C-alpha cells in the first residue's frame, strides 16, 4: 500500500464525495493520507478530519500566498 503524502481533502471540491474519494484511492493502493492545511481554517479542518479517519494525518501551515 502507498501513502499520499500531500493532499487537500478538506477542500470544498471533496465535501460531497469524500468517502468516494477515499474509497477510490484505497482501490488504487493508497492506505494512508497526509492532508495539508494551507491556512488557519483549513489546518483546523485537516486536524478534525485526521482525528475521525483511520490512516489520516494532518499538517498545519500557512501557504505563502495567504
C-alpha positions as CSV (number, residue, x, y, z in Angstrom):
1,X,0.0,0.0,0.0
2,X,1.0,3.6,-0.6
3,X,0.8,6.8,1.4
4,X,-0.5,10.0,-0.3
5,X,2.0,12.5,1.3
6,X,0.3,15.7,0.1
7,X,-3.4,16.0,-0.4
8,X,-6.0,18.7,0.4
9,X,-9.0,16.6,1.4
10,X,-10.6,19.4,3.3
11,X,-11.2,21.5,0.1
12,X,-14.8,22.2,-0.8
13,X,-14.4,20.2,-4.0
14,X,-14.3,17.0,-2.0
15,X,-17.0,17.8,0.6
16,X,-19.8,16.0,-1.3
17,X,-17.8,12.8,-2.2
18,X,-15.0,12.5,0.4
19,X,-15.9,8.9,1.2
20,X,-15.9,8.1,-2.5
21,X,-12.5,9.8,-2.9
22,X,-11.1,7.8,-0.1
23,X,-12.6,4.6,-1.4
24,X,-11.2,5.1,-4.9
25,X,-7.8,5.9,-3.5
26,X,-7.8,2.7,-1.4
27,X,-8.8,0.8,-4.6
28,X,-5.7,2.4,-6.2
29,X,-3.5,1.1,-3.4
30,X,-3.4,4.1,-1.0
31,X,-3.8,3.2,2.6
32,X,-2.8,6.4,4.4
33,X,-3.1,10.2,3.7
34,X,-1.5,13.3,4.8
35,X,-3.9,16.1,4.3
36,X,-2.3,19.6,4.3
37,X,-3.6,22.7,5.9
38,X,-2.9,25.9,3.9
39,X,-4.3,28.5,6.3
40,X,-5.7,28.5,9.8
41,X,-9.2,27.4,8.8
42,X,-8.0,24.6,6.5
43,X,-5.5,23.5,9.1
44,X,-8.2,23.1,11.7
45,X,-10.3,21.1,9.3
46,X,-7.4,18.9,8.5
47,X,-6.9,18.1,12.2
48,X,-10.6,17.4,12.6
49,X,-10.6,15.1,9.6
50,X,-7.4,13.2,10.7
51,X,-9.0,12.6,14.1
52,X,-12.0,11.0,12.5
53,X,-10.5,9.0,9.7
54,X,-8.3,5.9,10.1
55,X,-5.0,6.3,8.4
56,X,-5.4,10.1,8.0
57,X,-2.8,12.5,9.3
58,X,-2.7,16.3,9.2
59,X,-0.1,19.0,8.7
60,X,-0.7,22.6,9.8
61,X,0.6,25.5,8.0
62,X,0.1,28.8,6.2
63,X,0.7,28.8,2.5
64,X,2.9,31.8,1.4
65,X,0.2,33.1,-1.0
66,X,-2.1,33.6,2.0
